[in-house]
Amino acid sequence: MSRHEHLLLDGPDGKLEVFVDPPPAADGDRRAAAGIAMVAHPHPLFGGTADNKVVTTLAKSFRELGCVTLRPSFRGVGASEGRHDRGIAETEDLLAIHDYARNRFGPLPLYLAGFSFGAYVVTRLAKRLQASGAAARRLVLVGTAAGFIEGDRQYETEAVAPDTIVIHGAEDETVPLANVLKWAEPLELPVTVIPGADHFFHRRLHIIRRIIHDAWRHP
């Protein structure tokens, strides 16, 4: 039976909607969780929600690894208040949700994951957390928004740790693979490219899940 929680938390500019799910083995005891995983969704102005299939695949993968997962709705999406701010205020929102998770679940390892615009915001969040001395244990970035992309959008994606898992589709029509490779090259950051995958990884979601499980099996 699902114990999915739908919460409305206080954020910097109003309420923030968050979906919280325990790992399969958890019984409500925070000690049963192996970590906390926050998963950020794609662009709010282009239909991105916390129920996006890539987002739910990422969350499911982390729950299978024993983590409690939090899937926030960015401002202006679902029941979250506030207006879209190109990732700036969204970073502050995720910091507020991070603080809630820490207060509730304690000093468990923290993992950050994001898809598309969500991956971009996660790089900003990770930088802020590292600067504060509360660095995330590991990041998983999928279809990362980087560089100039469709719709006159420009992303200055932050540098990330060398063990970050970066996954991209070879046939991504929204964020060209070349953009992500250009971002990753000076960081000496490996990028896992899934042949035949578009931006939304249609018929390739199981590969994302396998990559994550393999990375945790062979850190």
VEXDREN-2710 file (C-alpha; in Angstrom, 1 decimal):
% VEXDREN-2710
k/r/px/py/pz
1/MET/0.0/0.0/0.0
2/SER/1.4/3.4/-1.0
3/ARG/2.2/5.9/1.8
4/HIS/2.7/8.8/-0.7
5/GLU/2.5/12.1/1.1
6/HIS/1.3/15.4/-0.5
7/LEU/2.7/18.3/1.4
8/LEU/2.4/22.1/1.2
9/LEU/5.5/23.6/2.8
10/ASP/6.4/27.3/3.5
11/GLY/8.7/28.6/0.9
12/PRO/10.3/32.0/0.3
13/ASP/7.4/33.3/-1.7
14/GLY/4.5/31.1/-0.6
15/LYS/3.5/27.5/-0.4
16/LEU/5.5/24.8/-2.1
17/GLU/4.0/21.5/-3.1
18/VAL/6.1/18.4/-2.4
19/PHE/5.5/14.7/-2.9
20/VAL/7.3/12.5/-0.4
21/ASP/7.6/8.8/-0.8
22/PRO/9.4/6.4/1.6
23/PRO/11.6/3.5/0.4
24/PRO/9.8/0.1/0.0
25/ALA/11.3/-1.3/3.2
26/ALA/10.6/1.8/5.4
27/ASP/8.0/1.6/8.1
28/GLY/7.8/5.3/9.0
29/ASP/11.1/5.0/11.0
30/ARG/13.6/7.5/9.4
31/ARG/16.4/5.1/10.4
32/ALA/15.0/2.6/7.8
33/ALA/16.0/5.0/5.0
34/ALA/19.5/4.9/3.5
35/GLY/19.4/8.5/2.2
36/ILE/17.4/11.4/1.1
37/ALA/16.9/12.0/-2.6
38/MET/15.4/15.3/-4.0
39/VAL/14.3/15.1/-7.6
40/ALA/13.6/18.2/-9.7
41/HIS/11.3/18.4/-12.7
42/PRO/11.6/20.0/-16.1
43/HIS/10.6/23.5/-17.2
44/PRO/7.4/24.8/-15.7
45/LEU/6.5/26.9/-18.7
46/PHE/6.7/23.9/-21.1
47/GLY/4.6/21.4/-19.2
48/GLY/7.1/20.2/-16.6
49/THR/5.7/18.6/-13.5
50/ALA/6.7/16.4/-10.6
51/ASP/4.8/13.5/-12.3
52/ASN/6.9/13.6/-15.5
53/LYS/8.0/10.1/-16.4
54/VAL/11.7/10.8/-16.2
55/VAL/11.2/12.4/-12.8
56/THR/9.2/9.4/-11.4
57/THR/11.7/7.0/-12.9
58/LEU/14.5/8.8/-11.0
59/ALA/12.5/8.8/-7.8
60/LYS/11.7/5.1/-8.2
61/SER/15.3/4.3/-8.7
62/PHE/16.3/6.1/-5.5
63/ARG/13.6/4.4/-3.5
64/GLU/14.8/1.0/-4.7
65/LEU/18.2/2.1/-3.4
66/GLY/16.6/2.7/0.0
67/CYS/16.1/6.5/-0.1
68/VAL/13.1/8.6/0.9
69/THR/12.3/10.8/-2.1
70/LEU/11.0/14.3/-2.4
71/ARG/9.6/15.6/-5.7
72/PRO/8.9/19.3/-5.4
73/SER/6.6/21.2/-7.8
74/PHE/8.4/24.3/-9.0
75/ARG/6.8/27.7/-8.3
76/GLY/3.7/28.2/-10.5
77/VAL/3.2/24.4/-11.0
78/GLY/0.4/22.4/-9.2
79/ALA/-0.2/23.8/-5.8
80/SER/3.1/25.7/-5.6
81/GLU/2.8/29.4/-5.3
82/GLY/5.0/32.1/-6.9
83/ARG/6.1/32.9/-10.4
84/HIS/8.7/31.3/-12.7
85/ASP/12.1/32.9/-12.2
86/ARG/14.5/31.2/-14.6
87/GLY/16.0/29.0/-11.9
88/ILE/17.0/31.8/-9.5
89/ALA/14.2/31.8/-7.0
90/GLU/13.7/28.1/-7.7
91/THR/17.1/27.5/-6.2
92/GLU/15.9/29.2/-3.0
93/ASP/12.8/27.1/-3.0
94/LEU/14.8/23.9/-3.2
95/LEU/17.0/25.1/-0.4
96/ALA/13.9/25.5/1.8
97/ILE/12.8/22.0/0.9
98/HIS/16.3/20.7/1.6
99/ASP/16.0/22.3/5.1
100/TYR/12.7/20.7/5.7
101/ALA/14.1/17.3/4.6
102/ARG/17.1/17.6/6.9
103/ASN/14.9/18.6/9.9
104/ARG/12.5/15.7/9.3
105/PHE/14.8/12.9/8.3
106/GLY/18.1/13.8/10.0
107/PRO/21.7/13.6/8.8
108/LEU/21.2/11.0/6.1
109/PRO/23.3/11.1/2.9
110/LEU/21.7/13.5/0.5
111/TYR/21.4/12.8/-3.2
112/LEU/20.2/15.4/-5.8
113/ALA/18.6/14.5/-9.2
114/GLY/17.0/16.5/-11.9
115/PHE/15.7/16.4/-15.4
116/SER/16.2/19.1/-18.0
117/PHE/15.5/22.5/-16.4
118/GLY/15.4/20.6/-13.1
119/ALA/19.0/19.3/-13.6
120/TYR/20.1/22.9/-14.2
121/VAL/18.5/24.1/-11.0
122/VAL/20.1/21.1/-9.1
123/THR/23.5/22.2/-10.2
124/ARG/22.8/25.6/-8.7
125/LEU/21.5/24.0/-5.5
126/ALA/24.5/21.7/-5.2
127/LYS/26.9/24.7/-5.5
128/ARG/25.0/26.5/-2.7
129/LEU/25.0/23.4/-0.4
130/GLN/28.7/22.8/-1.0
131/ALA/29.5/26.5/-0.1
132/SER/27.5/26.1/3.1
133/GLY/29.4/22.9/4.1
134/ALA/26.4/20.6/3.5
135/ALA/27.4/19.1/0.2
136/ALA/25.2/16.5/-1.4
137/ARG/26.7/13.0/-1.6
138/ARG/26.1/12.6/-5.3
139/LEU/24.1/14.1/-8.3
140/VAL/22.2/12.5/-11.1
141/LEU/21.5/14.8/-14.1
142/VAL/19.4/13.7/-17.0
143/GLY/18.8/15.7/-20.2
144/THR/20.6/18.6/-18.5
145/ALA/19.7/22.1/-19.8
146/ALA/23.0/23.7/-20.8
147/GLY/24.0/26.4/-23.2
148/PHE/21.6/28.0/-25.7
149/ILE/18.5/26.0/-26.4
150/GLU/15.2/26.2/-28.2
151/GLY/13.0/29.1/-27.1
152/ASP/15.8/31.7/-26.7
153/ARG/16.8/30.2/-23.4
154/GLN/20.4/30.4/-22.2
155/TYR/21.7/28.2/-19.3
156/GLU/25.0/28.8/-17.5
157/THR/25.0/25.4/-15.9
158/GLU/27.2/25.2/-12.8
159/ALA/30.2/23.0/-12.4
160/VAL/29.6/19.7/-10.5
161/ALA/31.6/17.0/-8.7
162/PRO/33.5/14.5/-10.9
163/ASP/31.4/11.6/-9.8
164/THR/28.2/13.2/-11.0
165/ILE/26.1/10.9/-13.2
166/VAL/25.2/12.7/-16.4
167/ILE/22.8/11.0/-18.8
168/HIS/21.8/12.4/-22.2
169/GLY/19.9/11.2/-25.2
170/ALA/21.8/10.9/-28.5
171/GLU/18.7/12.2/-30.3
172/ASP/17.7/15.0/-27.8
173/GLU/15.9/17.6/-29.9
174/THR/15.5/20.1/-27.0
175/VAL/19.0/20.2/-25.5
176/PRO/21.5/19.2/-28.2
177/LEU/24.0/16.7/-27.0
178/ALA/26.8/19.0/-28.2
179/ASN/25.7/21.6/-25.5
180/VAL/26.1/19.1/-22.7
181/LEU/29.5/17.8/-24.0
182/LYS/30.7/21.4/-24.3
183/TRP/29.7/22.0/-20.6
184/ALA/31.2/18.7/-19.4
185/GLU/34.5/18.9/-21.3
186/PRO/36.3/21.4/-19.2
187/LEU/35.1/19.6/-16.1
188/GLU/36.5/16.3/-17.3
189/LEU/33.1/14.9/-16.6
190/PRO/31.9/11.7/-18.3
191/VAL/28.6/11.8/-20.1
192/THR/26.6/8.6/-20.6
193/VAL/24.9/8.8/-24.0
194/ILE/21.8/6.6/-24.7
195/PRO/21.6/5.8/-28.4
196/GLY/18.2/6.6/-30.0
197/ALA/16.9/8.4/-26.9
198/ASP/15.1/11.7/-27.4
199/HIS/14.8/14.4/-24.7
200/PHE/12.0/12.6/-22.9
201/PHE/13.7/9.1/-23.2
202/HIS/10.6/7.5/-24.7
203/ARG/11.1/3.7/-24.5
204/ARG/14.4/4.2/-22.8
205/LEU/13.4/5.0/-19.2
206/HIS/14.5/1.5/-18.0
207/ILE/18.1/2.3/-19.2
208/ILE/18.2/5.4/-16.9
209/ARG/17.2/3.1/-14.0
210/ARG/19.8/0.6/-14.9
211/ILE/22.6/3.2/-15.1
212/ILE/21.7/4.5/-11.6
213/HIS/21.6/1.0/-10.1
214/ASP/24.9/0.1/-11.8
215/ALA/26.6/3.2/-10.5
216/TRP/25.6/2.5/-6.9
217/ARG/26.7/-1.1/-7.3
218/HIS/30.1/0.0/-8.6
219/PRO/30.8/3.4/-7.0
END
